[in-house]
Every structure is written in C-alpha cells, then in structure tokens.
Amino acid sequence: MKRILLLAAYGWLITIGCSKNVESKESLHRFTQAGNVGADAVRVADLPLVFTGQIYPNNLDHDSAVQSSSLITELKSELVKSGSSLQHVVRLTFYITNELQLDLLDIEIKRQFSGVMPAVTIVRTQLSNEKALLCCEAVAVSDTSVSQVTRIDVNASILPKGAKVFISGQAEKGPDPMAAIRLTLIGLTRSLTHLGLAPKDCVQLKAFIKPGLNHADIIHEIELAFNGSAPPVVFIEWIGDYPAEIEMVASGYLIPTDTESVTYWYFPWLHKSPRYSSFVRVKAGTPLIFVGQIQSDLINSSTEQLLRVFERLGSVLYYSGSSYRNLVKATYYVGDPKVRTALSDLRGVYFDPLRAPAASAIGVSAFARPGVNFGLDMVAVPASQ
C-alpha cells in the first residue's frame, strides 16, 4: 500500500498491456509520469521480442506531418508481419534530421500510442535516404513463438523467449574506413564464437558511423560477415576517433540455467574497464526493463547536468523495480568532450565495477531538442532477479 501511495504522490501512472503471448497481467508494465511523451520505462516478461531495423516512411516527397503519419503506418505493417502490433511496442527510437519534426512527432506519438506508451528515444542524425526527414526502430512483444532467432525480412527479426546477450560497441582502426569496419565485424563475429554462438544468433546490429560513409557499402560488408543473412541494422551518425563502432544483441540460448540472472563479463582480448562490461548475459526467465531517453537540462556545469540525469535515472529505476546494479545495456549520447570526462567519473560513482552494463558512448554534433548536450537510455532487469 505504501508503494502505491508513493507512486501516486510522485504523479506516476502504471498501465498494463497484454498480448496473446502474455501469460498474465504482470507480463507488461508501463511506468509513465503524467505529461511525458513516451513511458519512462516499460517492463516486459521473458517473451519473444521483435527487433527492427530503421523503418522509413513511404511518402518521402511530402512534408514532416505526412512523413510522420506514413512512418507509423510502415512500422505497423512491419510489426504485423512479425506477429506484433503498435500496442505491444516496448521501446521506440526515432531518428530525425532536425528539430522541426519534434512537435509533429510528439503529436503523432500521443495519437498512435495513447494509453500504451513505449519507452521513447529521439536521436538527431543524418539518414540513409536523403529525402527522409525521420525514421524509427522498435522493440516489441511478438505473438510468434520461435526456438531461434528468426529473420522476418531485412527490417525485422524475432528474438526467442530465453536468455539474451548484449555486446558493447566495438571499434577497430584500419588503412581506410571500410577496412576498419571489416575488422570491427571480424571482432564481433569472434565475440560470438567466444560465446559459443554464430552470426545467425544476432538479432540486431547498431552501427555508429562517421558522416560521409556509404550505408549501402557497410550493409554489403555486414552481409559478407553474416554469411549472406544480415540482421536488421540501425545507423547513427557519430563523432569519434574510429570510422565506426558497432554493437550487437543476440540470443543467449547456450547460457547455463544454473547461472545468476545477470552476469557481467569481458572478452579477454579487449580492454577491461570498470565503467562498462564487454558483454552482459541475461538468464532465461528474466524480465527486461526498457528505460526511455533521459536528457540534460540547461545548467552550465557539465557535472551538474550529468548529476541531474543520473538522479532521474535512479528514480526511474526505483519505480520500475530495478537499480544501478541491475543495468544490462547503456547508450550514452554525448555532445561535449567535457561531458565525456564527467561521464567517466560519474559512472565510477554510480556503478558497481563488477556489474557495469554493456555500453556504447556516441559523440553527436547536435541533439533533437535545443539546449541539450547529454542523454542516455538503458536496458535493465528487476532488482529482485
């Protein structure tokens, strides 16, 4: 009763959604603070999940309003093919080219997802198709029961119910950008082999790439590395020392059933850091919590901005039943080198070095919302696990 009163006092609303695959009302929780666009967090039981690549609108010669509506229509179509629907989306990430799409996008999200808000992240980046003003990717519960990662088409794969692996972004240098990307993909397939897995067990790749690189050429390299069956791919423009950094989500069906619910590990050939793990394994039966994007506000000090974000994260984790010691995947969006330094220091304060999440830190030239220079989103598991 005390917990319910606390939730009410802080203005939190909990909505519950169900699908054919959901075994009870406890299988899907949406934690939403009144007035927000998107849920602060969505907790989902161990169920089959659809991971998409970047979905584009089909009316690319029209304005933002038409493209926004068309985009949701295309997403809906992809989800239906994967045994899912808009009502079962747990995470939704939008990629926009400039801030002019924000107001229209907010309206479209509220219209399409009223009462069933997913955790939402909005990223500003250049897109593969120059005519597109925005695109999106989603994670959603599927009614389709599968025993292994199943490719629906180039834009969607289903991750089966069971154990999961989150692999941190990896990057390599080379004599030219494409050679560096090739070496990075070799490193990722080596990582899968080390885990007893194969390229077919990967459900999604996210590639953070320098501006100017040809996405089609990168897809070609991924196809070669994945034996002609590339998983859905998401591209995000980044500013970094490497041409690309690529992260991965995979099935972890080989994880022993007697292990802890979450284990944090390092690949022996990569740098070991107390700030992040090379990979995190989530045991079968463990729910996932998708935390929507949390961004800095207009405060001068980089450290103060990050403190606000991490305090907000702690609040969201608490109300969704998790904690800093139960994070499994972190994505950081960094717009200022000073923020990156402060981020490294703060992670040392908030994270247990033996339980640091898998992570990628993306240097970005601009944010979706003006005045922001840092943001993050997370995947976690319940603290009781």
C-alpha positions as CSV (number, residue, x, y, z in Angstrom):
1,M,0.0,0.0,0.0
2,K,2.9,2.4,0.9
3,R,4.4,1.8,-2.6
4,I,1.1,2.7,-4.3
5,L,0.8,5.9,-2.3
6,L,4.4,6.8,-3.2
7,L,3.7,6.3,-6.9
8,A,0.6,8.5,-6.6
9,A,2.4,11.2,-4.7
10,Y,5.0,11.4,-7.5
11,G,2.5,11.5,-10.2
12,W,3.4,8.1,-11.7
13,L,0.9,6.1,-13.6
14,I,1.2,2.4,-14.3
15,T,-0.6,0.9,-17.3
16,I,-0.6,-2.7,-18.2
17,G,-0.9,-4.2,-21.7
18,C,-1.4,-7.8,-22.7
19,S,-0.9,-9.9,-25.9
20,K,-1.8,-13.4,-26.8
21,N,1.7,-14.4,-25.8
22,V,1.4,-12.7,-22.4
23,E,0.7,-15.1,-19.6
24,S,-0.8,-12.7,-17.1
25,K,-1.3,-9.0,-16.4
26,E,2.1,-9.0,-14.7
27,S,3.8,-9.6,-18.1
28,L,3.9,-6.0,-19.3
29,H,4.1,-2.8,-17.2
30,R,4.4,0.8,-18.5
31,F,5.7,3.3,-16.0
32,T,4.7,6.8,-17.1
33,Q,5.0,10.1,-15.4
34,A,2.0,12.4,-16.1
35,G,2.6,14.7,-19.1
36,N,5.6,12.9,-20.6
37,V,5.7,11.8,-24.3
38,G,6.6,8.2,-24.0
39,A,6.8,5.9,-21.0
40,D,9.7,6.5,-18.6
41,A,10.2,2.7,-18.6
42,V,8.5,-0.4,-19.8
43,R,9.0,-3.7,-18.0
44,V,8.3,-6.9,-20.1
45,A,8.5,-10.5,-19.1
46,D,10.7,-13.1,-20.9
47,L,8.7,-13.2,-24.2
48,P,9.6,-13.3,-27.9
49,L,10.7,-9.8,-28.9
50,V,10.7,-8.2,-32.4
51,F,13.8,-6.1,-33.1
52,T,13.5,-3.9,-36.2
53,G,16.0,-2.1,-38.3
54,Q,15.3,1.5,-39.3
55,I,11.8,1.8,-40.8
56,Y,11.2,4.7,-43.3
57,P,8.0,6.5,-44.4
58,N,6.9,5.7,-47.9
59,N,5.8,9.3,-48.7
60,L,9.3,10.8,-48.9
61,D,8.2,13.7,-51.2
62,H,5.9,15.1,-48.6
63,D,6.3,17.3,-45.5
64,S,7.0,16.3,-41.9
65,A,3.4,15.8,-41.0
66,V,2.7,13.3,-43.8
67,Q,6.0,11.5,-43.3
68,S,5.3,11.2,-39.6
69,S,2.0,9.5,-40.2
70,S,3.3,7.4,-43.0
71,L,6.2,6.2,-40.8
72,I,3.8,4.8,-38.2
73,T,1.9,3.1,-40.9
74,E,5.0,1.4,-42.2
75,L,6.1,0.4,-38.6
76,K,2.6,-1.1,-38.0
77,S,2.9,-3.1,-41.2
78,E,6.3,-4.5,-40.2
79,L,5.1,-5.4,-36.7
80,V,2.1,-7.2,-38.1
81,K,4.4,-9.4,-40.3
82,S,6.3,-10.2,-37.1
83,G,3.3,-11.2,-35.0
84,S,3.1,-7.9,-33.1
85,S,1.3,-4.5,-33.1
86,L,1.7,-0.9,-32.1
87,Q,0.1,-1.8,-28.7
88,H,2.9,-4.2,-27.9
89,V,5.9,-1.9,-28.6
90,V,8.1,-1.6,-25.6
91,R,10.8,0.7,-27.0
92,L,10.6,3.1,-29.9
93,T,13.5,5.1,-31.2
94,F,13.0,7.9,-33.7
95,Y,15.8,9.4,-35.8
96,I,15.2,12.9,-37.1
97,T,17.2,15.2,-39.3
98,N,16.4,18.4,-37.5
99,E,14.3,19.8,-34.6
100,L,11.5,20.9,-36.8
101,Q,10.0,17.4,-36.7
102,L,9.7,17.4,-32.9
103,D,6.3,19.0,-32.3
104,L,4.6,16.9,-35.1
105,L,6.3,13.8,-33.8
106,D,5.1,14.4,-30.3
107,I,1.5,14.8,-31.6
108,E,1.8,11.6,-33.6
109,I,3.2,9.6,-30.7
110,K,0.3,10.7,-28.4
111,R,-2.2,9.9,-31.2
112,Q,-0.9,6.5,-32.1
113,F,0.1,5.2,-28.6
114,S,-2.4,6.7,-26.3
115,G,-2.6,4.5,-23.2
116,V,0.1,2.1,-24.4
117,M,3.2,4.4,-24.5
118,P,6.5,2.7,-25.2
119,A,9.8,4.0,-23.8
120,V,10.9,6.6,-26.3
121,T,14.3,7.9,-27.5
122,I,14.7,10.6,-30.1
123,V,18.1,11.0,-31.9
124,R,19.2,13.6,-34.4
125,T,21.2,12.2,-37.2
126,Q,21.7,12.1,-41.0
127,L,19.7,9.3,-42.6
128,S,20.4,6.8,-45.3
129,N,17.7,8.2,-47.6
130,E,18.3,11.9,-48.2
131,K,14.6,12.6,-48.8
132,A,13.6,11.2,-45.4
133,L,13.0,13.7,-42.6
134,L,12.7,10.9,-40.0
135,C,12.7,7.1,-39.5
136,C,12.4,4.8,-36.5
137,E,13.2,1.4,-35.0
138,A,11.3,-0.6,-32.4
139,V,11.4,-3.4,-29.9
140,A,8.0,-5.1,-29.4
141,V,6.5,-8.3,-27.9
142,S,5.6,-10.9,-30.6
143,D,2.9,-13.5,-30.6
144,T,5.1,-15.7,-32.7
145,S,6.8,-18.4,-30.8
146,V,10.2,-19.3,-32.2
147,S,13.1,-21.5,-30.9
148,Q,15.9,-19.5,-32.5
149,V,16.5,-16.0,-33.9
150,T,14.1,-15.8,-36.9
151,R,14.6,-13.3,-39.7
152,I,11.2,-11.9,-40.9
153,D,12.8,-9.7,-43.6
154,V,15.7,-7.2,-43.8
155,N,13.9,-4.9,-41.4
156,A,12.9,-7.3,-38.6
157,S,14.0,-10.3,-36.6
158,I,12.4,-12.2,-33.7
159,L,14.5,-12.9,-30.6
160,P,13.1,-16.0,-29.0
161,K,12.0,-16.3,-25.4
162,G,15.0,-17.2,-23.3
163,A,18.5,-16.0,-22.5
164,K,19.9,-12.9,-24.2
165,V,23.3,-11.3,-24.7
166,F,24.1,-7.6,-25.0
167,I,27.5,-6.9,-26.5
168,S,29.1,-3.4,-26.1
169,G,30.1,-1.4,-29.1
170,Q,33.4,-2.5,-30.7
171,A,35.6,-0.4,-33.0
172,E,38.9,-1.1,-34.9
173,K,41.2,1.1,-36.9
174,G,42.3,0.2,-40.4
175,P,44.1,1.6,-43.5
176,D,40.8,3.0,-44.7
177,P,37.2,3.3,-43.2
178,M,35.8,0.2,-44.9
179,A,38.8,-1.9,-43.8
180,A,38.2,-0.6,-40.3
181,I,34.6,-1.6,-40.5
182,R,35.6,-5.0,-41.9
183,L,37.9,-5.6,-38.9
184,T,35.2,-4.5,-36.5
185,L,32.8,-7.0,-37.9
186,I,35.5,-9.7,-37.6
187,G,35.9,-8.8,-34.0
188,L,32.2,-9.1,-33.4
189,T,31.9,-12.5,-35.0
190,R,34.9,-13.5,-32.9
191,S,33.0,-12.4,-29.9
192,L,30.0,-14.6,-30.9
193,T,32.3,-17.6,-31.4
194,H,33.8,-17.0,-27.9
195,L,30.3,-17.3,-26.5
196,G,29.6,-20.4,-28.5
197,L,27.2,-18.5,-30.8
198,A,27.1,-17.9,-34.5
199,P,26.2,-14.9,-36.7
200,K,22.7,-16.3,-37.1
201,D,22.1,-15.8,-33.4
202,C,22.4,-12.0,-33.7
203,V,19.0,-10.2,-33.7
204,Q,20.1,-6.6,-34.3
205,L,23.2,-4.5,-35.1
206,K,23.6,-0.8,-34.3
207,A,26.4,0.9,-36.3
208,F,27.6,4.3,-35.1
209,I,29.4,5.7,-38.2
210,K,31.3,8.8,-39.2
211,P,29.5,11.2,-41.6
212,G,30.0,10.6,-45.3
213,L,30.3,6.8,-45.2
214,N,28.1,4.9,-47.6
215,H,25.5,2.9,-45.7
216,A,25.0,0.5,-48.7
217,D,28.7,-0.4,-48.6
218,I,28.5,-1.1,-44.9
219,I,25.4,-3.3,-45.4
220,H,27.4,-5.2,-48.0
221,E,30.2,-5.8,-45.5
222,I,27.7,-6.9,-42.9
223,E,26.1,-9.4,-45.4
224,L,29.6,-10.9,-46.0
225,A,30.4,-11.1,-42.3
226,F,27.0,-12.7,-41.6
227,N,27.1,-15.3,-44.4
228,G,24.5,-13.5,-46.5
229,S,21.9,-13.2,-43.8
230,A,22.4,-9.8,-42.1
231,P,20.3,-8.9,-39.1
232,P,18.3,-5.7,-39.0
233,V,20.8,-2.8,-38.9
234,V,20.4,0.7,-37.4
235,F,22.7,3.5,-38.5
236,I,23.5,6.5,-36.3
237,E,26.0,9.3,-37.2
238,W,28.7,9.8,-34.7
239,I,31.8,11.9,-33.9
240,G,34.7,9.6,-32.9
241,D,38.3,8.5,-33.4
242,Y,37.2,5.4,-35.3
243,P,35.2,5.2,-38.6
244,A,32.6,3.1,-36.9
245,E,31.6,1.5,-33.6
246,I,29.1,-1.5,-33.8
247,E,27.1,-3.1,-31.0
248,M,25.0,-6.2,-31.0
249,V,22.0,-8.0,-29.4
250,A,21.9,-11.8,-29.6
251,S,20.2,-14.9,-28.4
252,G,21.9,-16.4,-25.4
253,Y,20.3,-19.9,-25.6
254,L,23.6,-21.5,-24.5
255,I,23.7,-19.8,-21.2
256,P,23.5,-22.5,-18.4
257,T,20.3,-22.5,-16.4
258,D,22.2,-22.6,-13.1
259,T,23.9,-19.2,-13.6
260,E,22.8,-15.9,-12.0
261,S,20.0,-14.0,-13.6
262,V,22.6,-11.5,-15.0
263,T,26.3,-12.0,-15.5
264,Y,28.9,-9.3,-16.5
265,W,31.9,-10.4,-18.5
266,Y,34.9,-9.2,-20.6
267,F,36.4,-10.6,-23.7
268,P,40.0,-11.5,-22.8
269,W,41.4,-9.7,-25.9
270,L,39.7,-6.4,-25.2
271,H,40.4,-3.6,-22.7
272,K,38.8,-4.3,-19.3
273,S,37.1,-1.3,-17.9
274,P,35.3,-0.7,-14.5
275,R,32.9,1.6,-16.4
276,Y,31.3,-1.0,-18.7
277,S,31.3,-4.7,-19.5
278,S,32.3,-6.2,-22.8
279,F,29.1,-8.2,-22.7
280,V,26.2,-8.9,-20.4
281,R,24.3,-12.2,-20.3
282,V,20.7,-12.3,-19.1
283,K,19.3,-15.6,-18.0
284,A,16.1,-17.2,-19.4
285,G,13.0,-16.1,-17.4
286,T,14.4,-12.7,-16.5
287,P,12.2,-9.7,-17.4
288,L,13.7,-6.7,-19.2
289,I,13.1,-3.1,-18.3
290,F,13.5,-0.6,-21.2
291,V,14.2,2.9,-19.9
292,G,13.3,5.8,-22.2
293,Q,15.7,8.6,-23.0
294,I,16.7,10.9,-20.2
295,Q,18.4,14.2,-21.2
296,S,20.3,17.0,-19.6
297,D,18.7,20.4,-19.0
298,L,20.0,24.0,-19.3
299,I,22.6,24.1,-16.5
300,N,26.1,25.5,-17.1
301,S,28.2,22.8,-15.3
302,S,28.6,19.5,-17.2
303,T,28.9,17.7,-13.9
304,E,25.6,19.2,-12.7
305,Q,23.9,18.2,-15.9
306,L,25.0,14.6,-15.6
307,L,24.1,14.5,-11.9
308,R,20.5,15.5,-12.8
309,V,20.4,12.8,-15.5
310,F,21.7,10.1,-13.2
311,E,19.4,11.2,-10.3
312,R,16.5,11.0,-12.7
313,L,17.7,7.6,-13.9
314,G,17.8,6.4,-10.3
315,S,14.2,7.5,-9.8
316,V,13.0,5.7,-12.9
317,L,14.9,2.5,-12.0
318,Y,13.5,2.5,-8.5
319,Y,9.9,2.9,-9.6
320,S,10.3,0.2,-12.3
321,G,11.7,-2.2,-9.8
322,S,15.4,-2.0,-10.7
323,S,18.6,-0.3,-9.6
324,Y,22.0,0.8,-10.8
325,R,23.4,-2.7,-10.0
326,N,20.9,-4.2,-12.4
327,L,21.6,-2.3,-15.6
328,V,22.5,-4.5,-18.6
329,K,22.8,-2.1,-21.5
330,A,23.6,1.6,-21.6
331,T,23.7,4.0,-24.6
332,Y,25.1,7.5,-23.9
333,Y,24.7,10.4,-26.3
334,V,27.5,13.0,-25.7
335,G,27.6,16.4,-27.3
336,D,30.6,17.9,-25.5
337,P,34.1,16.4,-24.7
338,K,33.8,17.9,-21.1
339,V,30.7,15.8,-20.7
340,R,32.5,12.6,-21.7
341,T,35.1,13.2,-19.0
342,A,32.4,13.9,-16.4
343,L,30.5,10.8,-17.5
344,S,33.6,8.6,-16.9
345,D,33.9,10.0,-13.4
346,L,30.2,9.6,-12.5
347,R,30.0,6.1,-13.7
348,G,32.7,5.3,-11.2
349,V,30.4,6.6,-8.5
350,Y,27.1,5.1,-9.5
351,F,28.1,1.8,-11.0
352,D,29.5,-1.3,-9.3
353,P,32.7,-2.0,-11.3
354,L,31.8,-5.7,-11.2
355,R,28.3,-5.1,-12.5
356,A,28.7,-2.3,-15.1
357,P,26.4,-2.5,-18.1
358,A,27.4,-3.2,-21.7
359,A,27.6,0.2,-23.3
360,S,28.2,2.5,-26.3
361,A,29.0,6.2,-26.0
362,I,28.1,8.2,-29.1
363,G,29.6,11.6,-29.8
364,V,26.9,13.6,-31.5
365,S,27.1,17.0,-33.2
366,A,23.5,18.0,-32.3
367,F,20.6,16.8,-30.2
368,A,16.9,16.6,-31.2
369,R,15.9,19.2,-28.5
370,P,17.8,22.5,-28.3
371,G,20.0,23.2,-25.3
372,V,20.8,19.5,-24.6
373,N,24.4,18.2,-24.6
374,F,23.9,14.8,-22.9
375,G,21.4,12.0,-22.9
376,L,21.1,8.3,-22.2
377,D,18.7,5.3,-22.5
378,M,19.0,2.0,-20.7
379,V,18.0,-1.7,-20.6
380,A,17.8,-3.1,-17.1
381,V,16.4,-6.1,-15.2
382,P,14.4,-6.2,-11.9
383,A,16.4,-5.9,-8.8
384,S,14.6,-8.9,-7.3
385,Q,16.1,-11.1,-10.0
